[in-house]
C-alpha cells in the first residue's frame, strides 16, 4: 500500500468515529461491523526482527510499536510502525495487518521471541475475546467519553 492509501484508510476510520462521537447513531452499527470482522492480527518473526533492527539505537523506554486503525476495501486493518520511524515520519517501514478470526499457521516455540508485560496466557486471550464479543456494544458506547484506541 502507498502512504496515500494508508492515510485514506486512517481518515475513513477517523471519519466514522467522529460521526459516532457527534451523535450519528447509524455509525455505531458500522463500527461494530468492522470490530466484528476479526479478533486479532498476527505479527511474525520477520516483523519482529525488522523492528529490532530499526529500534536498535533507541533508548529502551522509547522502544514501542505504534498501531493505527484504518478501513481499506471495506476491511478493518491495522498499520504498525516502530516508534523511531513514526517520530521521524519515515513511512517506509509500515506493516499492514489484516483483522482476522483465523488462527495463524505457526508452531509456537518454547522460548518466545517477544514477551508482553504482563504476559497473556492463551486462556486469558480467549477469555478477553469472549468478554469483548459479549459486551462490544457497551464498550463502543463507553468510548463516547474518550478516544477510540488511545
Beta strands, then each sheet from edge to edge (+ up, - down):
strand 1: 65-72
strand 2: 75-82
strand 3: 95-98
sheet 1: 1+ 2- 3+
end
